[in-house]
């Protein structure tokens, strides 16, 4: 019999091959085998929501995998267990294994400016320009408290690789996507990780608005050299919302020269925007071409299961245990961005705290029920109809037996949306699509989960169908 730790690592290794990366990191990564014998296996989990998910959805998979590794207990128990404290942030070893052993993460937003924010100025730079606009790196933006899901796992992996070896790959890294999906968190997590492994690293974080304001001040007070030295002396330059420099010729020229200086010196550049470089209007072509030199990643709105994990993780920080139906109600009714999701959760917690109540479904449905932005209830039938309409095929064809690609792809997309938006079981999805074997549904969902990151047509199709559903 393998020791408990070794045995569980072997079990997790097999499970990782059986589920999507997002599901593995969300539900399995922070688990551990506490004890085992012939009668029972006790698995430690960090919170009640993961406990419920493993009991309800993954118990058979865990049992089968344990049997393959020589353990056949009569029952499996899941126990909420506090994991031992992580290594200190300055432990460089924790960064060495980030690609091979990714930490559990999904986005838990926190204010951009706080007392824990710290500006990092390159050493030896003249203080001629006042950098009073700079926010600095926020200590609370780390890889550890970022929840990984299917919409951000590629960006997360790229940021981890950069944190380990800044300037050597994915340079520049360009993250784009809608508001409130974790771009700022991930970029600053890189900065915090770099500083943890190298205390004297020169990490500069600024929004494009701050860059613009400081540039204007430098011109006004004739401190152009100080301004240039500050930004061009960085080991890692992180610029948020770069789209706001579009149309500003002098600022674009200054950023162009800053970019070139850093890139030629193999210093890391990380940029974010609400849209890809090719879609930013009035952006100079020379900047547009440089922004795509390294790696551009589209960050998506988190899926249902990731939203649940975010809610539970944030509730844990408030020492509040939310019932499963409350978590799922929030995840179903706030889908547009994570900041709104956190706002809804904070509203619930504040309401209950002021009235000394325990959170329940009646309270949260009452608080959100009148919200104008709350998405309407959708059904499996509506999802299938909207998918058929988007791909210009009939519902009958999607439900039929034809295996032509122009029918199979819409069918797979419909299965994926049924899973991500209604979180139906695979057997239920199969029945909705007129299938007897639910393994077809599993294959279809996993296939679209992968292709949504690689195929822009598939990604756009899923997004357009969701927009129609919630319009």
Beta strands, then each sheet from edge to edge (+ up, - down):
strand 1: 32-36
strand 2: 40-45
strand 3: 75-80
strand 4: 117-118
strand 5: 137-138
strand 6: 173-176
strand 7: 203-207
strand 8: 236-240
strand 9: 268-273
strand 10: 295-298
sheet 1: 1+ 2- 3-
sheet 2: 4+ 5-
sheet 3: 7+ 8+ 9+ 6+ 10+
end
